[in-house]
Amino acid sequence: VSTQSTGEFVFLCSYQQFHHCLHLLEMPRGPKHHLKRLNAPKHWMLDKLGGVWAPRPSPGPHKLRECLPLILLLRNRLKYALTKREVTLILVQRLVKVDGKVRTDPNYPAGFMDVVTIEKTEENFRLLYDTKGRFTTHRISAEEAKYKLCKVRKAQIGAKAIPYITTHDGRTIRYPHPNIKANDSVKLDLATGKIQSFIKFQTGQVSMTIKGRNTGRIGTIQHIEKRIGQETLVQVKDEKGHGWSTLISNVFVLGEGSDSLVSLPAGKGIKLSILEERALKLKKKE
């Protein structure tokens, strides 16, 4: 609207339109670089009063909410450092390897089945889940640290008719065995990056649930229920006879039959009830 006296233009708009214009002016550009501690994944087990911020994982092979940054692994789990500065000083000396490769980024996202090696202390750890859905640093031998298991996400034919598979940790492997299909597990040699063997996804195989409310539970696949227009359901039962069902994308095959190709953490993936946990704690105190 123009005013006759001054000749100036006055723009009339609603409060919502004005607020929207301000929002557009303040919109961020580029990827986010911060993470509030209250928004961090609960399985990191960060204390609420330990500061405002949490380490934001760098882009990498595992998702932000399904990984454990190296700073939390060295500082909060293994207790090799007290501050982030100490973690940085350890990493820049190239003392820590993840899956056989030196990693110097404190925010590097290590994830399920990754092998963390500290050669100076001659220690090897495999990241697995406990029955409460938290990452546990499972100590393994030097022989077992030479390989890892990977879940096959896709098995397809690429450009120039080259067959390939993609795994849960972001790897693309060309010319796999033709019998390897989606949801199978492959045993990967970390030194060469080549497939040593593979495990078919079928009933009777020992598996771990890696997502959902049953994360960390280990049991035998009982039944695979294919549903039209929906994701396949898998029925699993553990050694104590307790059963649960989950989506096929949440199940990670660990070995043929009841023999797992990787050593399992304490408890063998059997979830205890509240009363069983209480009885176990009282027994330890005695």
C-alpha positions as a printed NumPy array, in Angstrom:
array([[  0.   ,   0.   ,   0.   ],
       [  1.424,   3.432,  -0.914],
       [  0.917,   6.542,   1.181],
       [  0.114,   9.752,  -0.756],
       [  1.93 ,  12.069,   1.651],
       [  5.313,  10.385,   1.649],
       [  5.162,   8.168,  -1.397],
       [  6.548,   5.255,   0.625],
       [  5.305,   1.687,   0.266],
       [  4.053,  -0.207,   3.32 ],
       [  3.704,  -4.001,   2.974],
       [  0.82 ,  -5.527,   4.916],
       [  1.074,  -9.188,   5.851],
       [ -0.171, -11.523,   8.547],
       [  1.907, -12.551,  11.572],
       [  2.228, -16.105,  10.192],
       [  3.606, -14.837,   6.864],
       [  6.06 , -12.546,   8.66 ],
       [  7.223, -15.386,  10.915],
       [  7.648, -17.641,   7.864],
       [  9.792, -15.002,   6.113],
       [ 12.013, -14.701,   9.202],
       [ 12.345, -18.48 ,   9.304],
       [ 13.489, -18.554,   5.675],
       [ 16.122, -15.915,   6.42 ],
       [ 17.443, -17.957,   9.353],
       [ 17.479, -21.346,   7.62 ],
       [ 20.808, -23.177,   8.073],
       [ 22.926, -24.214,   5.176],
       [ 24.836, -27.491,   4.919],
       [ 25.039, -30.499,   7.222],
       [ 24.623, -30.263,  10.98 ],
       [ 27.808, -30.296,  13.054],
       [ 26.385, -30.395,  16.579],
       [ 24.409, -32.799,  18.73 ],
       [ 22.721, -31.959,  22.024],
       [ 23.345, -34.452,  24.82 ],
       [ 19.63 , -34.928,  25.459],
       [ 19.141, -35.843,  21.789],
       [ 21.994, -38.361,  21.765],
       [ 21.109, -42.081,  21.548],
       [ 20.205, -43.513,  24.95 ],
       [ 22.47 , -46.55 ,  24.463],
       [ 25.505, -44.231,  24.634],
       [ 24.626, -43.875,  28.332],
       [ 25.738, -40.247,  28.655],
       [ 24.915, -38.513,  31.942],
       [ 22.445, -35.626,  31.702],
       [ 24.533, -33.222,  33.792],
       [ 27.85 , -33.853,  32.01 ],
       [ 27.466, -30.847,  29.722],
       [ 25.167, -29.552,  27.008],
       [ 26.773, -31.241,  24.008],
       [ 27.535, -34.768,  22.855],
       [ 29.994, -35.878,  20.151],
       [ 28.251, -35.95 ,  16.773],
       [ 29.47 , -38.967,  14.754],
       [ 31.147, -38.22 ,  11.447],
       [ 29.553, -39.569,   8.247],
       [ 30.674, -43.164,   7.893],
       [ 29.688, -46.813,   7.492],
       [ 27.121, -46.821,  10.327],
       [ 24.113, -44.615,  11.02 ],
       [ 24.268, -41.893,  13.673],
       [ 21.883, -43.681,  16.039],
       [ 23.375, -47.152,  15.405],
       [ 27.043, -46.405,  16.101],
       [ 29.482, -45.616,  18.901],
       [ 32.005, -42.806,  18.213],
       [ 35.637, -43.643,  19.022],
       [ 35.757, -40.895,  21.654],
       [ 33.024, -42.661,  23.666],
       [ 34.699, -46.02 ,  23.155],
       [ 38.108, -44.862,  24.464],
       [ 36.894, -42.409,  27.133],
       [ 33.6  , -43.764,  28.468],
       [ 33.949, -47.526,  27.874],
       [ 37.629, -48.502,  27.97 ],
       [ 38.658, -45.614,  30.285],
       [ 41.897, -44.934,  28.388],
       [ 41.274, -41.168,  28.52 ],
       [ 39.538, -38.634,  30.728],
       [ 38.923, -35.853,  28.184],
       [ 38.452, -35.434,  24.448],
       [ 41.909, -33.886,  24.209],
       [ 43.455, -37.063,  25.605],
       [ 41.463, -39.141,  23.106],
       [ 42.771, -36.96 ,  20.266],
       [ 46.355, -37.369,  21.492],
       [ 45.912, -41.155,  21.459],
       [ 44.387, -41.238,  17.984],
       [ 46.904, -38.921,  16.278],
       [ 49.628, -41.366,  17.307],
       [ 47.839, -43.858,  15.015],
       [ 47.439, -46.364,  17.83 ],
       [ 43.808, -47.374,  17.161],
       [ 42.582, -49.432,  14.205],
       [ 38.996, -50.177,  13.219],
       [ 38.612, -53.208,  10.942],
       [ 42.372, -53.19 ,  10.318],
       [ 42.571, -49.519,   9.248],
       [ 44.035, -46.673,  11.321],
       [ 41.385, -44.131,  12.329],
       [ 42.384, -40.716,  13.687],
       [ 38.945, -39.06 ,  13.816],
       [ 37.584, -38.967,  17.411],
       [ 34.038, -38.964,  16.012],
       [ 34.548, -41.935,  13.658],
       [ 31.392, -44.127,  13.885],
       [ 32.296, -47.666,  14.921],
       [ 29.323, -50.026,  14.793],
       [ 28.023, -53.559,  15.182],
       [ 30.602, -56.309,  14.421],
       [ 33.469, -53.808,  13.985],
       [ 36.853, -54.968,  15.295],
       [ 38.771, -52.335,  17.288],
       [ 42.488, -53.083,  17.664],
       [ 44.962, -51.35 ,  19.99 ],
       [ 48.356, -52.804,  19.082],
       [ 50.297, -51.048,  21.843],
       [ 48.329, -52.917,  24.523],
       [ 47.803, -56.007,  22.296],
       [ 44.044, -55.781,  22.778],
       [ 41.245, -56.591,  20.34 ],
       [ 37.566, -55.817,  20.844],
       [ 34.452, -56.622,  18.85 ],
       [ 31.436, -54.326,  19.184],
       [ 28.338, -56.389,  19.963],
       [ 24.998, -55.683,  21.636],
       [ 23.989, -56.766,  25.119],
       [ 20.39 , -57.826,  25.844],
       [ 19.483, -54.263,  26.84 ],
       [ 20.377, -52.917,  23.382],
       [ 23.653, -51.256,  24.426],
       [ 27.047, -51.685,  22.775],
       [ 29.428, -53.947,  24.671],
       [ 33.173, -54.084,  23.973],
       [ 33.699, -57.849,  23.774],
       [ 37.37 , -58.809,  24.136],
       [ 38.547, -61.268,  21.455],
       [ 41.758, -63.078,  20.494],
       [ 44.183, -61.898,  17.82 ],
       [ 43.105, -64.812,  15.605],
       [ 39.43 , -63.855,  15.785],
       [ 40.29 , -60.196,  15.142],
       [ 41.331, -61.116,  11.573],
       [ 37.733, -61.441,  10.36 ],
       [ 34.221, -60.102,  10.851],
       [ 30.702, -61.039,   9.818],
       [ 28.666, -58.784,   7.54 ],
       [ 24.948, -58.943,   6.792],
       [ 24.126, -58.73 ,   3.086],
       [ 21.683, -55.883,   2.412],
       [ 21.476, -56.185,  -1.383],
       [ 22.637, -58.634,  -4.055],
       [ 22.319, -57.145,  -7.522],
       [ 23.766, -56.904, -11.022],
       [ 25.553, -53.611, -11.665],
       [ 26.931, -51.816, -14.716],
       [ 28.466, -54.031, -17.405],
       [ 26.69 , -57.047, -15.85 ],
       [ 29.009, -57.108, -12.824],
       [ 27.347, -58.833,  -9.828],
       [ 27.865, -57.217,  -6.431],
       [ 26.597, -57.22 ,  -2.861],
       [ 26.314, -54.418,  -0.301],
       [ 26.7  , -55.095,   3.417],
       [ 25.4  , -53.555,   6.656],
       [ 28.692, -51.673,   7.178],
       [ 28.677, -49.872,   3.835],
       [ 30.917, -52.231,   1.846],
       [ 30.386, -53.067,  -1.798],
       [ 31.914, -56.415,  -2.811],
       [ 32.069, -57.365,  -6.499],
       [ 31.832, -60.877,  -7.955],
       [ 30.445, -62.638,  -4.863],
       [ 29.493, -66.319,  -4.816],
       [ 26.271, -66.69 ,  -6.876],
       [ 24.514, -68.429,  -3.944],
       [ 24.865, -65.347,  -1.697],
       [ 21.531, -63.544,  -1.408],
       [ 20.095, -60.667,   0.65 ],
       [ 19.938, -61.29 ,   4.436],
       [ 22.721, -63.896,   4.315],
       [ 25.898, -63.286,   6.328],
       [ 29.428, -63.348,   4.897],
       [ 32.674, -63.974,   6.744],
       [ 35.05 , -61.224,   5.617],
       [ 38.846, -61.288,   5.806],
       [ 39.785, -57.805,   7.087],
       [ 43.301, -57.872,   5.6  ],
       [ 42.188, -58.515,   2.012],
       [ 38.525, -57.477,   2.126],
       [ 37.542, -60.752,   0.443],
       [ 34.793, -63.199,   1.388],
       [ 36.046, -66.371,   3.092],
       [ 32.674, -68.093,   3.508],
       [ 28.978, -67.327,   3.829],
       [ 26.016, -68.407,   5.966],
       [ 22.551, -68.786,   4.455],
       [ 19.552, -67.136,   6.083],
       [ 17.288, -70.088,   6.879],
       [ 15.561, -71.87 ,   9.725],
       [ 17.81 , -73.587,  12.275],
       [ 20.569, -70.94 ,  12.146],
       [ 21.773, -69.105,  15.255],
       [ 21.145, -65.358,  14.98 ],
       [ 21.227, -62.079,  16.879],
       [ 18.498, -59.447,  16.774],
       [ 20.203, -56.118,  16.033],
       [ 17.285, -53.68 ,  16.121],
       [ 14.02 , -53.154,  17.958],
       [ 12.942, -54.001,  21.493],
       [ 14.713, -57.403,  21.368],
       [ 18.113, -55.974,  20.39 ],
       [ 21.007, -58.15 ,  21.579],
       [ 18.986, -61.349,  22.069],
       [ 20.489, -64.485,  20.523],
       [ 18.421, -67.465,  19.421],
       [ 17.67 , -69.982,  16.7  ],
       [ 15.475, -69.071,  13.72 ],
       [ 12.287, -71.142,  14.01 ],
       [ 10.093, -69.881,  11.207],
       [ 10.219, -67.337,   8.373],
       [  6.788, -65.896,   7.576],
       [  6.515, -64.127,   4.23 ],
       [  3.701, -61.563,   4.09 ],
       [  2.191, -60.039,   0.956],
       [  2.787, -56.29 ,   0.815],
       [  4.611, -56.292,   4.162],
       [  8.09 , -57.078,   5.435],
       [  8.853, -60.712,   6.255],
       [  8.488, -61.757,   9.91 ],
       [ 10.971, -64.075,  11.619],
       [ 10.207, -66.215,  14.687],
       [ 13.234, -66.755,  16.967],
       [ 13.667, -68.864,  20.137],
       [ 16.584, -68.765,  22.606],
       [ 18.191, -71.588,  24.62 ],
       [ 15.738, -71.137,  27.518],
       [ 12.757, -71.575,  25.226],
       [ 11.69 , -67.915,  25.207],
       [ 10.491, -66.801,  21.792],
       [  9.969, -63.499,  19.983],
       [  9.224, -62.273,  16.488],
       [ 10.877, -59.458,  14.583],
       [ 11.349, -58.139,  11.059],
       [ 13.751, -59.929,   8.74 ],
       [ 15.904, -56.776,   8.431],
       [ 16.549, -56.912,  12.2  ],
       [ 17.983, -60.456,  12.216],
       [ 21.736, -61.07 ,  11.814],
       [ 22.81 , -64.69 ,  11.197],
       [ 25.869, -65.628,  13.299],
       [ 26.614, -69.198,  12.25 ],
       [ 25.545, -72.587,  10.929],
       [ 23.194, -74.425,  13.262],
       [ 23.952, -73.59 ,  16.887],
       [ 27.665, -72.839,  16.275],
       [ 28.428, -69.11 ,  16.107],
       [ 31.415, -68.005,  14.013],
       [ 32.168, -65.223,  16.518],
       [ 32.566, -65.537,  20.269],
       [ 29.578, -64.249,  22.227],
       [ 29.544, -61.814,  25.182],
       [ 28.698, -62.824,  28.737],
       [ 25.148, -64.087,  29.101],
       [ 25.154, -65.571,  25.579],
       [ 22.39 , -63.197,  24.505],
       [ 19.747, -64.636,  26.862],
       [ 17.514, -61.892,  28.252],
       [ 16.731, -62.248,  31.953],
       [ 13.553, -61.145,  33.659],
       [ 13.635, -58.527,  36.435],
       [ 13.422, -61.259,  39.093],
       [ 16.198, -63.309,  37.466],
       [ 18.441, -60.223,  37.311],
       [ 17.766, -59.5  ,  40.986],
       [ 18.567, -63.09 ,  41.994],
       [ 21.812, -62.968,  39.981],
       [ 22.896, -59.711,  41.674],
       [ 22.179, -61.121,  45.14 ],
       [ 24.142, -64.263,  44.308],
       [ 27.163, -62.182,  43.263],
       [ 27.064, -60.236,  46.556],
       [ 27.202, -63.438,  48.623]])
